[in-house]
Amino acid sequence: MRNITLSAVSAIAFLAFSGVSYAEDLVFTLKNGTNSVLTNFYTSPVGVNEWEDDVFGRQVLNPGESMDITIADGRDVCKYDMRFEFEEGSSLDTTTDTQNLCEMGSYTINE
């Protein structure tokens, strides 16, 4: 009887945890293909009306450089809005784009 009870508890626990899914981090390489310093990079899942924190923090991305980006927001979505801001005095305006980040290994921002 004890083995049957233990087996039943194990089966219930397995079923309860098998339905749990965990979001994976989104990782890609961001390349600055412009002639201006990229000072801020914001992302937000499509449909969210506010930008998340600046992905760069205190870093910048100089012209021609690339940086590995990890979005570890715990969400289980792929389509993100992106916002790029350039150094003050740059001839480039703030730029936005929407991409499926699960399908891309790299993204190049161009002029």
JOCOR-V799231 format. One record per pair of residues at least 24 apart in sequence whose ideal C-beta (glycine too) atoms are under 6 Angstrom apart, sorted by sequence separation. I is the first residue (numbers start at 0). J is the second residue. If there is no record, write none. Layout:
i:I j:J
i:I j:J
This chain:
i:77 j:101
i:36 j:61
i:83 j:108
i:34 j:62
i:42 j:70
i:31 j:60
i:33 j:62
i:44 j:74
i:31 j:62
i:44 j:76
i:50 j:82
i:31 j:64
i:45 j:78
i:30 j:65
i:44 j:79
i:45 j:80
i:28 j:65
i:29 j:66
i:42 j:79
i:43 j:80
i:28 j:67
i:29 j:68
i:42 j:81
i:27 j:68
i:41 j:82
i:26 j:69
i:40 j:83
i:24 j:69
i:25 j:70
i:39 j:84
i:37 j:83
i:38 j:84
i:24 j:71
i:37 j:85
i:38 j:86
i:35 j:85
i:36 j:86
i:22 j:73
i:35 j:86
i:22 j:74
i:22 j:75
i:35 j:89
i:35 j:91
i:25 j:100
i:32 j:107
i:27 j:103
i:27 j:104
i:28 j:105
i:29 j:106
i:30 j:107
i:31 j:108
i:32 j:109
i:33 j:110
i:27 j:105
i:27 j:106
